[in-house]
Amino acid sequence: MLRWTQAGAVSAPNTVQLRLAKNYEKRVPAGAPHPSRKLSLVELRENLHYFRHTLDTPRSTPCFSITLSGLQEESKDTLATIAFDIQQVGFQYTRAHVDTQSAHLLPYLHFANHISLSINHEEDQKRYNIPHEFLSKIQWTIVLNPGTLLSLHTIIDSLTQQYPFPIILLYPFPLTTQIIQNAPPIQELQQKISTISPSIPIVGIPQCLSKRTQSKRTSNRWYVDADHQKEKALLFFPDLLRYYKSEECRFCSATLECDGFFAQYLNEKTTLSPLE
């Protein structure tokens, strides 16, 4: 099932992301709007049903995977209600995004198949009381900002000594000139990541700039917040990632694994070099 967007034709997503909180200070800028209010439990339940069942038609694709973000304000009882609703509606896979300041919620996220624990600052590497049954669910996501890049070796060493969780490096989506200016410079990034294990993938930057063979492609998804629900949900990544590729990049060997080339990289005259 294809859907036409400003970025061209894209596959209809089978994942929906629901943001519950109004404010989520630790989120990585990716072009999503700031909602005017919190998403209520009633609205969450309605959206769960819509994306799992209402979209199950010959002309639309239902979602079987759900991503929850902005959970930091939720209580133990609320999370239990959310877990029950997800189970009742019949989603097959649940992912939760949690920053380290919300790590106290981990014992109540037992219903999630996968938990992404974001590291935004060097201080986030402190020890966490993570239940043993969660050891196979958690992934460390290190957001590459100037602070974490400077201490990248220390952070990775500290995290791997605590728990053997997978690690992913996340480069900020370069949606604006301001984000590019505040993100680690490409040359500095290349020098730093060349000294760490090549088995750690990096997301959000083309392979020709990261100089790494390990990559992780960002999947399309529906994005729901209090202002964009059900049929008004945003088709998240296709409108944000620029799939334009110059002629020299069209036959790059990393085309199928690459996140796409951002217009901002090209506008900033950052050199893109296709992989052989």
C-alpha positions in Angstrom: 0.0 0.0 0.0 1.6 3.3 -1.1 0.8 6.8 0.0 1.8 9.9 -1.9 3.4 12.7 0.1 5.5 15.8 -0.6 8.5 13.5 -0.4 7.1 11.1 -3.0 5.5 7.7 -2.7 6.1 5.9 0.5 4.8 2.6 2.0 1.9 3.0 4.4 3.3 2.5 7.9 2.5 -0.4 10.1 3.7 1.5 13.2 2.0 4.3 15.1 3.8 6.5 17.7 1.6 8.1 20.4 3.0 11.0 22.4 1.2 11.3 25.7 2.9 14.3 27.4 2.5 17.9 26.4 6.2 18.7 27.2 9.0 16.2 26.5 12.2 18.1 27.1 14.5 15.2 26.4 13.1 14.4 22.9 15.4 14.6 19.9 14.2 17.3 17.5 12.8 15.6 14.4 10.3 18.2 13.1 7.3 17.0 15.1 5.1 19.9 16.4 4.7 20.8 20.1 1.2 19.7 21.1 -1.1 22.2 23.0 -2.0 19.7 25.7 -1.6 16.2 27.0 -3.2 13.2 25.3 -5.9 11.8 27.5 -6.4 8.1 28.3 -9.8 8.2 26.5 -8.2 9.7 23.4 -5.3 7.2 23.6 -7.8 4.3 23.7 -9.7 5.7 20.6 -6.5 6.0 18.7 -5.4 2.5 19.5 -8.6 1.2 18.1 -8.4 3.4 15.0 -4.9 2.4 13.9 -5.4 -1.3 14.8 -8.9 -1.9 13.5 -10.5 1.1 11.6 -7.5 1.1 9.2 -8.0 -2.6 8.5 -9.6 -2.2 5.1 -8.8 -3.0 1.4 -7.7 0.6 0.9 -5.7 1.1 4.1 -3.1 -0.7 6.2 -3.6 -1.4 9.9 -0.8 -1.0 12.4 0.5 -3.9 14.4 3.3 -2.0 16.2 3.0 0.9 18.6 5.6 3.3 20.0 4.9 5.2 23.2 6.7 8.4 24.1 6.3 11.2 26.6 5.6 8.8 29.5 7.4 10.7 32.2 4.2 12.1 33.8 2.3 8.8 34.0 1.7 6.9 37.2 1.9 3.2 37.9 -1.9 2.9 37.7 -2.1 4.8 34.4 0.6 2.6 32.9 -1.3 -0.4 34.0 -4.4 0.9 32.2 -2.4 1.6 29.1 -1.0 -1.9 29.1 -4.5 -3.4 29.4 -5.8 -1.2 26.5 -2.9 -2.2 24.2 -3.5 -5.9 25.0 -7.3 -5.6 24.4 -6.8 -3.9 21.1 -4.4 -6.5 19.9 -1.1 -4.7 19.0 1.6 -7.3 18.5 4.7 -5.2 19.3 5.1 -2.3 21.8 8.1 0.0 22.1 8.6 2.6 24.8 10.9 5.6 24.6 12.1 6.6 28.1 14.9 9.1 29.1 17.1 8.4 32.1 15.2 10.9 34.3 12.2 8.7 33.9 14.1 5.4 34.6 11.9 4.9 37.7 9.1 3.9 35.3 10.9 0.9 34.1 9.3 -1.6 36.5 5.9 -0.6 35.2 6.8 -1.0 31.5 6.7 -4.8 31.6 4.2 -4.8 28.7 6.7 -3.3 26.3 8.7 -5.6 24.0 11.4 -3.1 23.6 12.5 -0.1 25.7 14.8 2.7 24.4 16.7 4.4 27.2 18.0 7.7 26.0 21.4 9.1 27.1 21.5 12.9 26.6 24.3 14.0 28.9 27.4 12.5 30.4 25.7 12.5 33.9 23.1 10.1 32.5 25.6 7.2 32.7 24.9 6.7 36.5 23.8 3.3 37.6 20.2 2.3 37.3 18.2 -0.3 39.3 16.9 -2.2 36.2 14.9 -5.4 37.0 16.5 -8.6 35.8 13.6 -9.5 33.6 14.2 -6.3 31.5 17.7 -7.2 30.5 16.7 -8.5 27.1 14.4 -5.5 26.3 16.5 -2.4 26.8 18.6 -0.5 24.3 20.9 2.4 25.2 20.4 5.3 22.7 23.2 7.9 23.0 22.1 11.2 21.5 25.1 12.7 19.8 25.4 16.3 21.0 28.7 18.2 21.8 28.6 17.0 25.4 28.1 13.3 24.8 30.5 13.3 21.9 33.3 14.7 24.0 32.7 12.0 26.6 31.7 9.2 24.3 34.3 6.7 25.3 33.6 7.2 29.0 29.8 6.9 28.5 30.1 3.7 26.5 32.5 2.1 28.9 30.3 2.9 31.8 27.2 1.7 30.2 28.7 -1.6 29.0 30.1 -2.3 32.4 26.6 -2.0 33.9 24.5 -4.0 31.5 25.2 -5.7 28.2 22.5 -3.8 26.4 22.7 -2.9 22.7 23.9 0.7 22.0 22.8 2.9 19.2 24.2 6.4 18.4 21.7 8.9 17.3 22.7 12.1 15.4 20.2 15.0 15.5 18.0 15.3 12.4 19.4 18.3 10.6 16.0 19.9 9.9 17.2 23.5 10.4 20.4 25.5 10.2 20.2 26.0 14.0 20.1 22.3 14.7 23.1 21.8 12.3 25.0 24.6 14.1 24.3 23.0 17.5 25.1 19.4 16.5 28.6 18.1 16.5 30.5 19.0 13.3 30.7 16.2 10.8 34.6 16.1 10.8 34.7 16.0 14.6 32.0 13.3 14.6 33.9 11.2 12.1 37.1 11.4 14.1 35.4 10.3 17.3 33.3 7.4 16.1 36.3 6.0 14.1 37.8 5.1 17.5 34.8 3.1 18.9 33.6 -0.3 18.0 32.3 -0.6 14.5 29.5 -2.9 15.8 27.7 0.1 17.3 25.4 1.6 14.6 24.7 5.2 14.1 21.2 6.6 13.1 20.4 9.9 11.4 23.4 10.4 9.2 24.3 8.9 5.8 26.9 6.2 5.8 29.1 8.2 3.5 29.4 10.8 6.2 29.6 8.4 9.2 32.2 6.3 7.5 30.7 3.2 9.1 29.3 0.0 7.6 26.8 -0.5 10.5 23.6 1.5 10.0 20.0 1.4 11.1 17.2 2.7 8.8 14.5 4.8 10.4 11.1 3.3 9.6 8.0 5.3 8.6 5.3 5.8 11.2 2.1 7.6 12.0 2.6 10.2 14.7 -0.2 11.0 17.1 -0.4 13.7 19.8 -3.3 15.7 21.3 -3.6 17.9 18.2 -3.1 15.2 15.5 -5.3 12.2 16.2 -6.7 9.3 14.1 -7.3 10.5 10.5 -5.4 13.7 11.3 -2.3 11.9 12.4 1.0 13.0 10.8 2.9 10.7 8.5 6.1 11.3 10.4 9.3 10.6 8.6 8.5 10.9 4.9 7.7 14.6 5.2 10.8 15.2 7.3 13.5 13.2 5.5 14.4 14.5 2.0 14.7 11.5 -0.3 16.2 13.6 -3.0 19.5 12.2 -4.1 22.0 13.7 -6.5 23.0 11.7 -9.6 26.3 10.6 -8.1 24.4 9.1 -5.1 21.8 7.1 -7.1 24.0 4.0 -7.4 25.5 4.1 -3.9 25.8 0.6 -2.5 24.2 1.8 0.8 21.0 3.0 -0.8 18.8 0.3 0.8 20.3 0.8 4.3 20.6 4.6 4.2 18.2 6.9 6.0 18.1 9.2 3.0 20.0 12.4 2.2 18.8 15.5 3.9 18.4 18.7 1.9 20.1 20.5 4.7 23.3 18.5 4.3 23.3 19.4 0.6 22.5 23.1 1.3 25.3 23.3 3.8 27.6 22.0 1.0 28.7 19.0 3.1 30.4 16.6 0.8 28.6 13.4 0.1 30.7 10.6 -1.3 28.8 7.4 -2.5 30.0 4.1 -1.2 31.5 1.7 -3.7 
